[in-house]
Structures are given as structure tokens and as C-alpha cells.
């Protein structure tokens, strides 16, 4: 088999060799030729790379070689147009009688055809409108569990293709390249492309979903180190908010996932992204919900998935309260049993009210730290699962109750302007705060305390950011 490798699209000799190869294929049924034209400005670079790779020497268009793969060898160089004509005459007694005017006409037609093909390919690419997902601190271990499940129809049921943007401002470009390669190796059907970023030049451009995984805080640092962390956190999230406001799509969904100052970070975004609906910025308590469910499941001898609709009120990374007023328990082995869809209120099965108000709350606060201590790593798997659960509900709708930190706008008589964890549901891609929860005197007192704590945290954070106080 002889392959007419490549030639400049506007080259007359390539045009003549192309028509000669067509004549060969008509005369010789078992003869196959592959013809590939490239744009004139790309020819020299391609020729040098091909000759270097194969150990050939060649200067002009076209380049012709024989493929010897069926004999276990590499391609054998024939040469240029004259060499190809001589080869055809010697081996097949076929030559070219094409006139110069015809050569020029065919060369012009080749160039026009090549340009039309490129234009059509570009039009096809332009018609692809991927969903743009940005992940900050993309080298956070949470991404190892998040990415394989994020780009799926379960999380994005109405999306045909996704562009993933991995951002890490610590400048570890090599690590980002490795993560990009791993992501591409997953061969996920929805993945369109993966891009990496180590600065904010293009951050959040055209973003449809933004997942912020940044973490600064450490209990090991001294006062000066903590002031530095708070200042850095404040500056970063103010800048994030400004960039989201000017670059992201106005329907963007933003999730803050963090173990420190989660509510305050979310409020900083809201203050500086004024043109975007406040209910499109949330910080999630789903990880806390699931940790509470696991404790209850052990207590009631059911699976964690059998516990549903746990509410977390308050400051997700500070003081909070776990409320079971809507919590249902499925598959409980008690006096009353029913089919798979049958459930019972958790408060009817848990008679130790003192335990619920004291030990249970303390166990939920400690559980994540205990899990991290035993595994010697952060609870990345449960963090990723929480993000996925919220996104799936947000994109597809869910009858379940979720606890997320949202901007208070008069709900439950809470002060406006703070981000507090409240019960919500998702309908038609929109978040709605549920107003049906029963607020007794004790819970009302707790909510007032949480609101004061968050306002103090917000004020203190602003002071540190502005004056370096702590």
C-alpha cells in the first residue's frame, strides 16, 4: 500500500500526485492511497516533525511514502512528486499527463476545500455549549472522590457536555497537569475538556457551577499566624466575589465547602457579587447531616441511608444544633412494621430526650475530627458526597430536606444579612427556604445565639482584614 502522506493544500505538484493516485486506485483494486492536505502555514512545521520522527530528509511538498506495517516495518520514504511518478511508471506502467493549468486549478480547489472543511469543523465546535464547572483548590484531596462522580448524568441530568476548570493558586502546575491527565483517563462521557489555572486571570469566566474548596485554618498556628490566615481568607473571598460578579453566568450555582468560617466566606461572596441572586450562593451542612444520621443509625440499629430529613441550624463551622422534628426512620425493627416505603418519626423511637440534647449533639460535633484522627487524613470522601448530593438535588429537584447556609432574608425572624444554615428544598433548579419548621422557645433562643455568633464572626473578620486585629 502506498500512502501519499501530506502536501500543502495549494501545491500544484500535490494536486497532480493526488489525481495520479486516484488513477492508480481505479486501475488497481487492491491499491490504497491515503491523501491528506494541510494548510500552507502548517506545512513546514509538520514536515520537520515527521522527518525527524522517521529519520527522513525531505524539503518540498508533497511527501510520499509506502506503509510496510503488514510486513512488520515502518513507512518507507519514496520522496516527492517526481519520485512518486517514477515509482508509478516503474512498478505499474502508469504516468501523469496532467497539464499545468489543470494542476493550478486543482491546487486552488484543494485549498478552498480545506478551508471549507476547517470552517465547518469550527462551526461544529462553536455549536457545542458545555457546562463550565470551576473548582478552586483543585489539588484538595476531596477532588479525588468528587471528580469521578461529578461529571455524570446523575448529578447533571440535562447536560450533554461539561468543561472542567481546575484552579489552584499555590502554583502547583505539575500537580494540576497530573490531575488533568487522571481526569481525562476516566473517559467520562460528559467530559468535553479539562483546563488548568494557577492564577485568577481567567478565573470563573463563563462559570455555571463554582465549587470552592479552599482551606486556610489550622489550630496549630499562633495568634499572628491565625491573623494572617483570616486576612488571606478575607482578601481571597472578596476577590472571588468580585470576579464571580463580573465573569460568571448570572444563573451560576456557587457552593462553599470548608471546615472553617464557611458561613462568613459565603457572606463575603454575597457582599461582592451583588448582581447575582443571593440564593445561588450556599455553604452546605450535608456532611454534618450525614454524620448525625450515622450516629442515629447506630443507635436505632438501621442503615445510615434509612435516616432522612435531618435539619442543621446555625453556624456550620461554629455553633449549630441538630433538629430531628422532620426526621424519618425506615426499616426500623420494632413493634410496628410496614413495606419499604413505611417510615416512623425519629422522635417517637428515641425516648432519651436528654441524650438527644446533650450527648448526641456533642458526638455529632466530634465525629468528623475523630474520623480524621483514625484515618490520618481529612474527611474528604464525606465532603465530596455532600457536594454531590446537594448538586444533584439542585439540578434535578428533590422531595428531601437539605440544610444549607443561605443569606437570611427575614425567615424565622432572624436578622437580615447573615448566612445561617436553614432547612431548604430544591424545586425546578431553584432553592427555597422551608418556613414550616416548628420553632419553640428553646430553639428560638438557640437561633438568636447562632445569629449573634455569626454577626460577631463577621465583624471580627472584617476588623482583622482591615486592621490586623484578633
Secondary structure, DSSP 8 states (H G I E B T S, - for coil): -EEEEEEETT-HHHHHHHHHHHHHHHH-TT----EEEE-HHHHHHHHHHHHHHHT----SS-EEEE--GGGT---EEEESHHHHHHHHHHHH-------HHHHHHHHHHHHHHHHHHHHHHHHHHHH---EEEEEESTTSTHHHHHHHHHSSTTT-TT-S-EEEEEE-TT--HHHHHHHHHHHHHT--TTEEEEEEESSSSSTTTT-SEEEE------TTS-HHHHHHHHHHHHHHHHHHHHHHHHHS-TT-EEEE--SSSHHHHHHHHHHH-TTS-GGGEEEE-HHHHHHHHHHHHHHHTS-GGGEE--EEEE-TTSSEEEE-TT-EEES--SS----TT-EEEHHHH---HHHHHTHHHHHHHHHHHHHHHHHTS--HHHHHHHHHHHHHHHHH-EEEEEEEEEE-SSGGG--TT-EEEEEEEEETTEEEE-------HHHHHHHHHHHHHHHHHHHHHHHHHHH---
